[in-house]
Amino acid sequence: METTTLKLYSLSYRSAKTYLAASLFIVGNVLLPQLCHLIPNGGMTLLPIYFFTLVGSYKYGWKAGLLIAIFSPLVNSALFGMPMPAVLPAILLKSVLLAGIAGIAAKRFQRISLPILALVVLSYQLIGTLGEWFLSGSFFLAIQDFRIGIPGMLLQIIGGFLIIKHILKE
């Protein structure tokens, strides 16, 4: 199993770099869902709203990740109506969980690997599913990501690994 050590950051809210990095990943989280929505059920299947939250949080820490996690769904919803306001609480919950878990994992392990990212994705999805079940009252709705979003989870794990390892080396 391939593991790569790389430069990871834990940015502060006092640093302009935090807001610059978060802004770039928010733009990615706005553009990627628009591309995915060109595919029928692309948003629900590919879970694009979480992709750059994972990458940004892992590379730049949970503080930058929290900005990405909160503003990405809000900006998307405000500009494009997706995610719909009714599902925003569940998406925000999962986004915030992802930012925290990814930032903690990066700090704890100080390296990147497919198993670590798989653990991050499964953790936020499992905890988020419980939260979504509580918010919606529907178990069937809450497990939607596990029913149809497996390709998106795989995209997060494999794509996130490749981007963090090869593109965001420094």
Phi, psi and omega in degrees: 000130184277130176233139181233130172272138180210172180282117176246151183240157171230086188285151180260156176290349178273353184262132177297331180300327178300312184287326176294311179299313180300318180298318180296319179288328175296317177301317177300319179286349172270317183286316183301314177299326179296320176294316182293330180287353173286340178266135177305128183057023182299323180293315182288330182274319187263350177047049188292338183295341182264346190301303184283344171294315177299309184297311182295319181292320181292316184282320189246004174096167187291333181291313175296320179300322180295321175298315179297316184296323183276314187282331181301307180294323181294317179295314178302315181295317180294319184278323190235357181075007178230125003289152179296146181307328181295330181259359180303317180303317180293319180291319176297319178301309180295322180296315180293318176301315180300314180300315181294313182293319179295316179297318179294317180298316180298316180294320183290313186269335179056027178202173180237139173204160178298317178298324178295314179294325176298318178297317178299310183295314179296323180296309182293326180291316181294311179295317179297325178296318177298317178295319179294322177298316178297316182292317186268335185076005182239114177296320181300316178293319183296328182268014181305318180298327178279338178279317185231355185261010180302318177302323178293321177296319177295322176299318179298314184292305185285312179296318178299316178301312182296319180292313181296317184287316189260327185263321183257042183300317183265000000 
